[in-house]
Each structure stands twice: as structure tokens, then as C-alpha cells.
Amino acid sequence: MRGVTVLCAWVAIAMPARRVGAQDFAFNPAMQWQGRAEMSATSGGTSVLVGGGVNLPAGYYVRLGIDGAAGQRVQDGAAGFTWRTDLTARFLLDPFAEQRVGWYAGGGLSAVHDGASWRPWVTLLVGREGPTAGRWRSAVEGAIGGGVRLGVVVRRARVNGR
């Protein structure tokens, strides 16, 4: 009798496991394109920028992004051209889109060109991503680093998750 029990135990261990319904989530690590419009206020003036970029998944909860934006800067009544580039990492609090909206926080590095020189900054950000509308998702984002920024972001929606 003991031999039959041992044999049954070995057969159960050796049997290949099969997937169950709860394991059917497939991580889809595709690029996510985005566009943005934002306003920033610094000690050097106020800027309005428009730009775009791309996000890449770095696991279920983290998205790495690179963005570029250009626009108009006003300082002491004089207008000038400005541009900025960001390298960021966002931590998603709801990566599987289980809620209607999803919050995220992150940080990274920014470089701002004010028409004369580049200035590097450490950036911290927080955002709220809304529900999918067609193939797109919108978000509102606030950031500090080289001033205070408030932006509206439109991202390509992922097939599953954020």
C-alpha cells in the first residue's frame, strides 16, 4: 500500500502543470506612443510646450519614457524659443487597469534649453490616467524640477493594462 502511495505522489509531481483561467493575463510589452501639451513656471519665466515621446514597459509596474517638447518661453516680457527632453520612470499603482482611472508617480532627468544653454534637472512627477477612449488614454500630470509643470498627456492605449 505504501508503494502505491509513493507511486501516486511521483506521478502527481511529474505531471505537467496546466494553466488555469486566473493565469491567462498576457504581458504585452509594446511601445506606447504619447503626445503632450504643458505649461511650466520657473524663476526664469513661463513656458508653453508641445511635444511627444514613447514609453517602454520595464515589468508590470514600471514604464520607462523618453520625451521631447518645444515651445514659447516668456521672461520679463521678452519671448523666446525653449525646448526640453525628459528621461523618466513611472511606477503605476494600477498596471492591469482594474480601476477606471490609474494613478502613477515617478521621476527622472530633464534637460531644458532656454535659447542660450542647457540646464539639467532632477524631475519628480505624479499623474492620473483616465479610461480608454477609442485607442487612446488621456492623463493629467504634474511635475517639479526646473520649475513647476502641469501637463495633459495622450497615450496610445495598451491592449491589456496601462
For each residue, the residues with C-beta under 8 A, 3 or more apart:
1: 4 5
2: 5 6
3: 6 7
4: 1 7 8
5: 1 2 8 9
6: 2 3 9 10
7: 3 4 10 11
8: 4 5 11 12
9: 5 6 12 13
10: 6 7 13 14
11: 7 8 14 15
12: 8 9 15
13: 9 10
14: 10 11
15: 11 12
16:
17:
18:
19: 23 24
20: 23
21: 24
22:
23: 19 20
24: 19 21
25: 96 160
26: 160
27: 57 60 161
28: 158 159 160 161
29: 56 57
30: 57 158 159
31: 54 55 56
32: 54 55 56 57 63 155 156 158
33: 52 53 54 155 156
34: 52 53 54 55 65 67 153 154 155 156
35: 50 51 52 153 154
36: 49 50 51 52 53 67 69 141 151 152 153 154
37: 48 49 50 151 152
38: 48 49 69 141 149 150 151 152
39: 46 47 48 49 149 150 151
40: 46 47 49 146 147 148 149 150
41: 45 46 47 147 148
42: 45 46 47 146 147 148
43: 147
44: 73 75 114 147
45: 41 42 73 74 75 76
46: 39 40 41 42 73 74 75
47: 39 40 41 42 71 72 73 74 82 147
48: 37 38 39 71 72
49: 36 37 38 39 40 69 70 71 82 83 84
50: 35 36 37 69 70 71
51: 35 36 67 68 69 70 84
52: 33 34 35 36 67 68 69
53: 33 34 36 65 66 67 68 86
54: 31 32 33 34 65 66
55: 31 32 34 63 64 65 90 155
56: 29 31 32 63 64 65
57: 27 29 30 32 60 62 63 64
58: 62 63 64 89
59: 62
60: 27 57 95 96 161
61: 91 92 95
62: 57 58 59 89 90 91 92
63: 32 55 56 57 58 89 90 92 104
64: 55 56 57 58 87 88 89
65: 34 53 54 55 56 86 87 88 89 90 108
66: 53 54 85 86 87 88
67: 34 36 51 52 53 85 86 88
68: 51 52 53 83 84 85 86
69: 36 38 49 50 51 52 83 84 85
70: 49 50 51 81 82 83 84
71: 47 48 49 50 81 82 83
72: 47 48 79 80 81 82
73: 44 45 46 47 79 80 81 82 114 115
74: 45 46 47 77 78 79 80
75: 44 45 46 78 80
76: 45
77: 74
78: 74 75
79: 72 73 74
80: 72 73 74 75 114 115
81: 70 71 72 73 115
82: 47 49 70 71 72 73 112 113 114 115
83: 49 68 69 70 71 112 113
84: 49 51 68 69 70 110 111 112 113 146
85: 66 67 68 69 110 111
86: 53 65 66 67 68 108 109 110 123
87: 64 65 66 108 109 110
88: 64 65 66 67 106 107 108 109 123 125
89: 58 62 63 64 65 106 107 108
90: 55 62 63 65 104 105 106 125 127
91: 61 62 104 105 106
92: 61 62 63 95 102 104 162
93: 102 103 104 105
94: 97 98 99 102 103 162
95: 60 61 92 102 161 162
96: 25 60 160 161 162
97: 94 102 132 160 161 162
98: 94
99: 94 102
100: 130 131
101: 128 129 130 131
102: 92 93 94 95 97 99 128 129 162
103: 93 94 126 127 128 129
104: 63 90 91 92 93 126 127 128 129 162
105: 90 91 93 124 125 126 127
106: 88 89 90 91 124 125 126
107: 88 89 122 123 124 125
108: 65 86 87 88 89 122 123 125
109: 86 87 88 120 121 122 123
110: 84 85 86 87 120 121 122 123 145 146
111: 84 85 118 119 120 121
112: 82 83 84 118 119 121 146
113: 82 83 84 117 118 119
114: 44 73 80 82 117 119
115: 73 80 81 82
116:
117: 113 114
118: 111 112 113
119: 111 112 113 114 146
120: 109 110 111
121: 109 110 111 112 145 146
122: 107 108 109 110 145
123: 86 88 107 108 109 110 143 144 145 146
124: 105 106 107 143 144 145
125: 88 90 105 106 107 108 141 142 143 144
126: 103 104 105 106 141 142 143
127: 90 103 104 105 139 140 141 142 153
128: 101 102 103 104 139 140 141
129: 101 102 103 104 137 138 139 155 162
130: 100 101 133 137 138 139
131: 100 101 137
132: 97 135 136 137 157
133: 130 136 137 138
134: 157
135: 132 156 157
136: 132 133 154 155 156 157
137: 129 130 131 132 133 154 155 156 157 162
138: 129 130 133 152 153 154 155
139: 127 128 129 130 152 153 154 155
140: 127 128 150 151 152 153
141: 36 38 125 126 127 128 149 150 151 152 153
142: 125 126 127 148 149 150 151
143: 123 124 125 126 148 149 151
144: 123 124 125 147 148 149
145: 110 121 122 123 124 149
146: 40 42 84 110 112 119 121 123
147: 40 41 42 43 44 47 144
148: 40 41 42 142 143 144
149: 38 39 40 141 142 143 144 145
150: 38 39 40 140 141 142
151: 36 37 38 39 140 141 142 143
152: 36 37 38 138 139 140 141
153: 34 35 36 127 138 139 140 141
154: 34 35 36 136 137 138 139
155: 32 33 34 55 129 136 137 138 139
156: 32 33 34 135 136 137
157: 132 134 135 136 137
158: 28 30 32 161 162
159: 28 30
160: 25 26 28 96 97
161: 27 28 60 95 96 97 158
162: 92 94 95 96 97 102 104 129 137 158
